[in-house]
Amino acid sequence: MNGNNQPTGKYIPIRQKINERKAEQRKQKAITFSDFKADFKRSPMIFVGLGGSAFFTALMGLFIGLAPRIAEDGTFILFGGAQGWGNVIMGIFFGLLYAITFPILGEWGVYYWHKRASLRDEGNNTQMLIGYAMVGITGMFVVVTAVAAATVLASLLHTFEAFRAIPEWAQKWTVLVIPIAFALHAGSNIWYDHVSAWSEERREMERSLQTARNEAENRIMQARLKAKEDAAIAAAEAYEQYASAGARKAGREIGERAWRQDKTEMGGDSDGDGIPNVVDSDDGRAQSAHTLIQAKVRQDQQQDMNLEPVPAGFGKNGKDPI
């Protein structure tokens, strides 16, 4: 950090840290061929036992597909005596499949979990428990499968009188052991990886990354809401300004129109009858006054027309004012 509290090193994104840590962990925990050679030199009997067991289990798997047997007349029969290229291809396919799968799930599984237990995280008792438990379980699978393989081979070849038929338990074991072993290996590997230090670090990094994303989204949301709030306030302020100025102008225009109308009504004579509009109303409110005024005007006009000329010095009735 410098004086301005700014990091001096290069910033590394969280996702890059996760990928680098993952690659490093894989490199450290990978089971390499050099490890295999070192273990073989140190403990060769482990591989002798596992190799011999793998041979029998692979041979049993191959025999399951090829289905060889010796008939009562001594004839050697393959594929259970079935004819046709379809049966041949299917038998070879399943023979190779079983011959490869049995040793991988059994003998290689024992060595794999042996290395996983040895390469566990320091102080991680859960990984130690999973690793050694799987060594014991897969070792049991190897023993039972090897016994079943020897029994099946002896029964198919009719080598001994005691093995004329494949025992029922060996038949069931060879059918059920593969799916059970697959599920057990998968579940144990998931559990082992889940409790590892690398997984915990990765989860922590993922949480940090998710927190950063959430904070960024919250900041964007807050900025968006602030922008909408500022826009609403600005719109209200602008409306107040325009409303204040416009209202005064509109009021003046309304007052001007009202005054022009009132002025015309108060001082004008629309019908030319000599009566102002303010009195000469057609709405009935000044009708009586209008009528009386018109009658009085007509009466005065009639009297002026009927009167004779009066000499000077006399009143309107012809008498001497004196």
Secondary structure, 3 states (H helix, E strand, C coil): CCCCCCCCCCCCCHHHHHHHHHHHHHHHHCCCHHHHHHHHHHCHHHHHHHHHHHHHHHHHHHHHHHCCEECCCCCEECHHHCCCHHHHHHHHHHHHHHHHHHHHHHHHHHHHHHHHHHCCCCCCHHHHHHHHHHHHHHHHHHHHHHHHHHHHHHHHHCCCHHHCCCCHHHHHHHHHHHHHHHHHHHHHHHHHHHCCHHHHHHHHHHHHHHHHHHHHHHHHHHHHHHHHHHHHHHHHHHHHHHHHHHHHHHHHHHHHHHHHHHHHHHHCCCCCCCCCCCCCCCCCCCHHHHHHHHHHHHHHHHHHHHCCCCCCCCCCCCCCCC
